[in-house]
Amino acid sequence: MDLSNWLKALGSSADKLNILFISIDPQRDTPAQLREFLSSFDPHIHGLTGTNEQIAAVATEFRVYYKRVDERDGSYTMDHTGAIYLMDKTGHFVAPLSFQTEDSVAIERLRSLATS
């Protein structure tokens, strides 16, 4: 919800950003399930999933930690990095945003990307 609120604060500048939510759990996060999940958030946020191999490649590229944790009842959870990676228009890493970032700082960083 933080990201949705930050995007709302940007107004029309948010239209200039490409926001991707990349799943690390393709067994549960089908395209339909991602669409439903993301319908609760800002419409600028688009969901991506893929095969286990594709997700592993992206995770390696961005140095994202994730691991399936099996529960005793047969279910599982996913332990993972929780961060937002800010990238410029050419795909180069600019800075991370954590979910503990102050709203004013996060909004300014996003606004800066939208106007660059």
C-alpha positions as CSV (number, residue, x, y, z in Angstrom):
1,M,0.0,0.0,0.0
2,D,2.9,2.4,0.6
3,L,3.9,2.3,-3.1
4,S,0.2,2.8,-4.1
5,N,0.1,5.9,-1.8
6,W,3.3,7.2,-3.2
7,L,2.1,6.8,-6.8
8,K,-1.1,8.6,-5.9
9,A,0.8,11.5,-4.5
10,L,2.7,11.8,-7.8
11,G,-0.5,12.5,-9.7
12,S,0.0,12.4,-13.5
13,S,3.7,12.1,-13.1
14,A,3.1,8.4,-12.1
15,D,2.1,7.8,-15.8
16,K,5.8,8.2,-16.7
17,L,6.9,5.3,-14.5
18,N,6.9,1.6,-15.4
19,I,6.2,-0.2,-12.1
20,L,6.7,-4.0,-12.1
21,F,5.8,-6.5,-9.3
22,I,7.7,-9.7,-10.0
23,S,6.5,-12.8,-8.4
24,I,8.9,-15.3,-6.9
25,D,6.2,-18.0,-6.6
26,P,5.0,-19.2,-10.0
27,Q,3.2,-22.2,-8.6
28,R,0.7,-19.9,-6.8
29,D,1.1,-16.6,-8.7
30,T,-0.5,-17.3,-12.0
31,P,-1.2,-14.3,-14.3
32,A,-4.9,-14.4,-13.2
33,Q,-4.0,-14.5,-9.5
34,L,-1.5,-11.7,-9.9
35,R,-4.1,-9.6,-11.7
36,E,-6.6,-10.2,-8.9
37,F,-4.0,-9.5,-6.2
38,L,-2.8,-6.3,-7.8
39,S,-6.3,-5.0,-8.4
40,S,-6.2,-3.8,-4.8
41,F,-3.2,-1.6,-5.6
42,D,-2.5,1.4,-7.8
43,P,-3.2,0.5,-11.5
44,H,0.3,1.6,-12.5
45,I,1.7,-1.6,-10.9
46,H,1.9,-4.5,-13.3
47,G,2.5,-8.1,-12.3
48,L,5.0,-10.4,-13.9
49,T,5.6,-14.1,-13.4
50,G,7.5,-16.8,-15.3
51,T,9.0,-20.2,-15.0
52,N,11.1,-21.2,-12.0
53,E,14.2,-20.8,-14.3
54,Q,13.1,-17.3,-15.4
55,I,12.4,-16.2,-11.9
56,A,15.8,-17.6,-10.7
57,A,17.6,-15.7,-13.5
58,V,15.9,-12.4,-12.6
59,A,16.5,-12.9,-8.9
60,T,20.2,-13.6,-9.6
61,E,20.4,-10.5,-11.8
62,F,18.9,-8.3,-9.1
63,R,20.5,-10.1,-6.1
64,V,17.1,-11.0,-4.6
65,Y,17.0,-13.6,-2.0
66,Y,14.0,-16.0,-2.0
67,K,13.4,-19.5,-0.6
68,R,10.4,-21.8,-0.3
69,V,9.7,-22.7,3.3
70,D,7.7,-25.8,3.7
71,E,5.2,-25.9,6.6
72,R,4.4,-29.0,8.7
73,D,0.8,-29.0,7.4
74,G,2.0,-29.5,3.8
75,S,1.6,-25.8,2.8
76,Y,4.5,-23.4,2.3
77,T,5.4,-19.8,2.5
78,M,8.0,-17.8,0.6
79,D,10.8,-16.0,2.5
80,H,12.2,-13.2,0.3
81,T,13.8,-9.8,0.0
82,G,11.4,-7.0,0.3
83,A,12.6,-4.0,-1.6
84,I,11.7,-1.7,-4.5
85,Y,14.5,-1.2,-7.0
86,L,14.5,2.1,-8.8
87,M,15.8,1.9,-12.3
88,D,16.4,4.6,-14.9
89,K,15.0,4.7,-18.4
90,T,18.0,2.7,-19.7
91,G,17.5,-0.1,-17.1
92,H,20.4,0.9,-14.8
93,F,20.0,0.6,-11.1
94,V,19.5,4.0,-9.4
95,A,18.7,3.2,-5.8
96,P,16.6,1.0,-3.6
97,L,13.5,2.0,-1.7
98,S,12.6,0.2,1.4
99,F,9.1,0.0,2.9
100,Q,10.5,2.0,5.9
101,T,11.4,4.9,3.7
102,E,9.7,8.1,4.8
103,D,6.8,9.1,2.5
104,S,8.3,12.4,1.5
105,V,11.6,10.9,0.6
106,A,10.1,8.1,-1.5
107,I,7.8,10.4,-3.3
108,E,10.7,12.7,-4.2
109,R,12.8,9.8,-5.5
110,L,9.9,8.6,-7.6
111,R,9.2,12.1,-8.9
112,S,12.8,12.5,-9.8
113,L,12.7,9.3,-11.9
114,A,9.5,10.4,-13.6
115,T,11.0,13.7,-14.6
116,S,14.4,12.5,-15.7
